[in-house]
């Protein structure tokens, strides 16, 4: 049995969605088109990372990421 296949499919769909949204922002001179595209739900996408691993973070802590990949 192969596991993780659905996860890969969802990740691929997410990446396609993010790429589409980035294209919209680029085509709109960096401004977000927040009207939606008929999906009925407003969605926000971002991807960030830290250059160091975080360990033993207390619950409800504020985590500040130091690298923005997609906003």
N, C-alpha and C positions, 0 to 999 in steps of 0.2 A: 504494500500500500504506500502510495506517495503522499506525504504530508506537506503542508505549506503551499500547495498549488493554488488554493483559493486566495491565500494571503498575497502571493505574487501577482495574481490577477487583479486584486484590489489595489495593490501598490501601483501596478501599471495604469489602471484607470485613474488613480489619484494623480499620477505624474502627467497624464494626458490633460486632466482638468487644470492642473497648475500651469502647464505650458499654454493652454488656451487662455487662461486668465492673464498670464504675462503678456501674451500677444495683444489682448484687448487693452492693457495698460500702455504698452508701447505704441499702439495705434492711436491712443487718446492722449498723447503727449504727457504720459506719466500720471494721468488722473484716473482714479478708480471709477469704473462704471458700476454704480451700486444699484442699478435698476433691476438687476437679475435678468435672466434669459428665459423666462417662462417656466422655470422649475417650481415656482411657488414657494421656495425657501431661499432666504438670503444666506450666502456662504462666504466665509472669509478663509483665506489660505495663507499660511506662512510656514517657513522652514528655517530653523535656527540651529546652531550648535555651539558648544563650548570647546575651547582648545585643551581643556583639562577635564578629567573625569570628576564627577561629583559623587561623594560618598557620605553616608549617614546624615542626609539632609532632614532636619526636623519637619514634621507635617505642617502644612500651611506656611511654609517658608517662601519668601520671594526669591526666585532664581533669575538672575540677569545673565542672558546669553551674550557672548562676546562676538559672535559671527552671524550675520544675517545672510541667508542663502537666497530666500524668496520672501518678499513682503507684498 
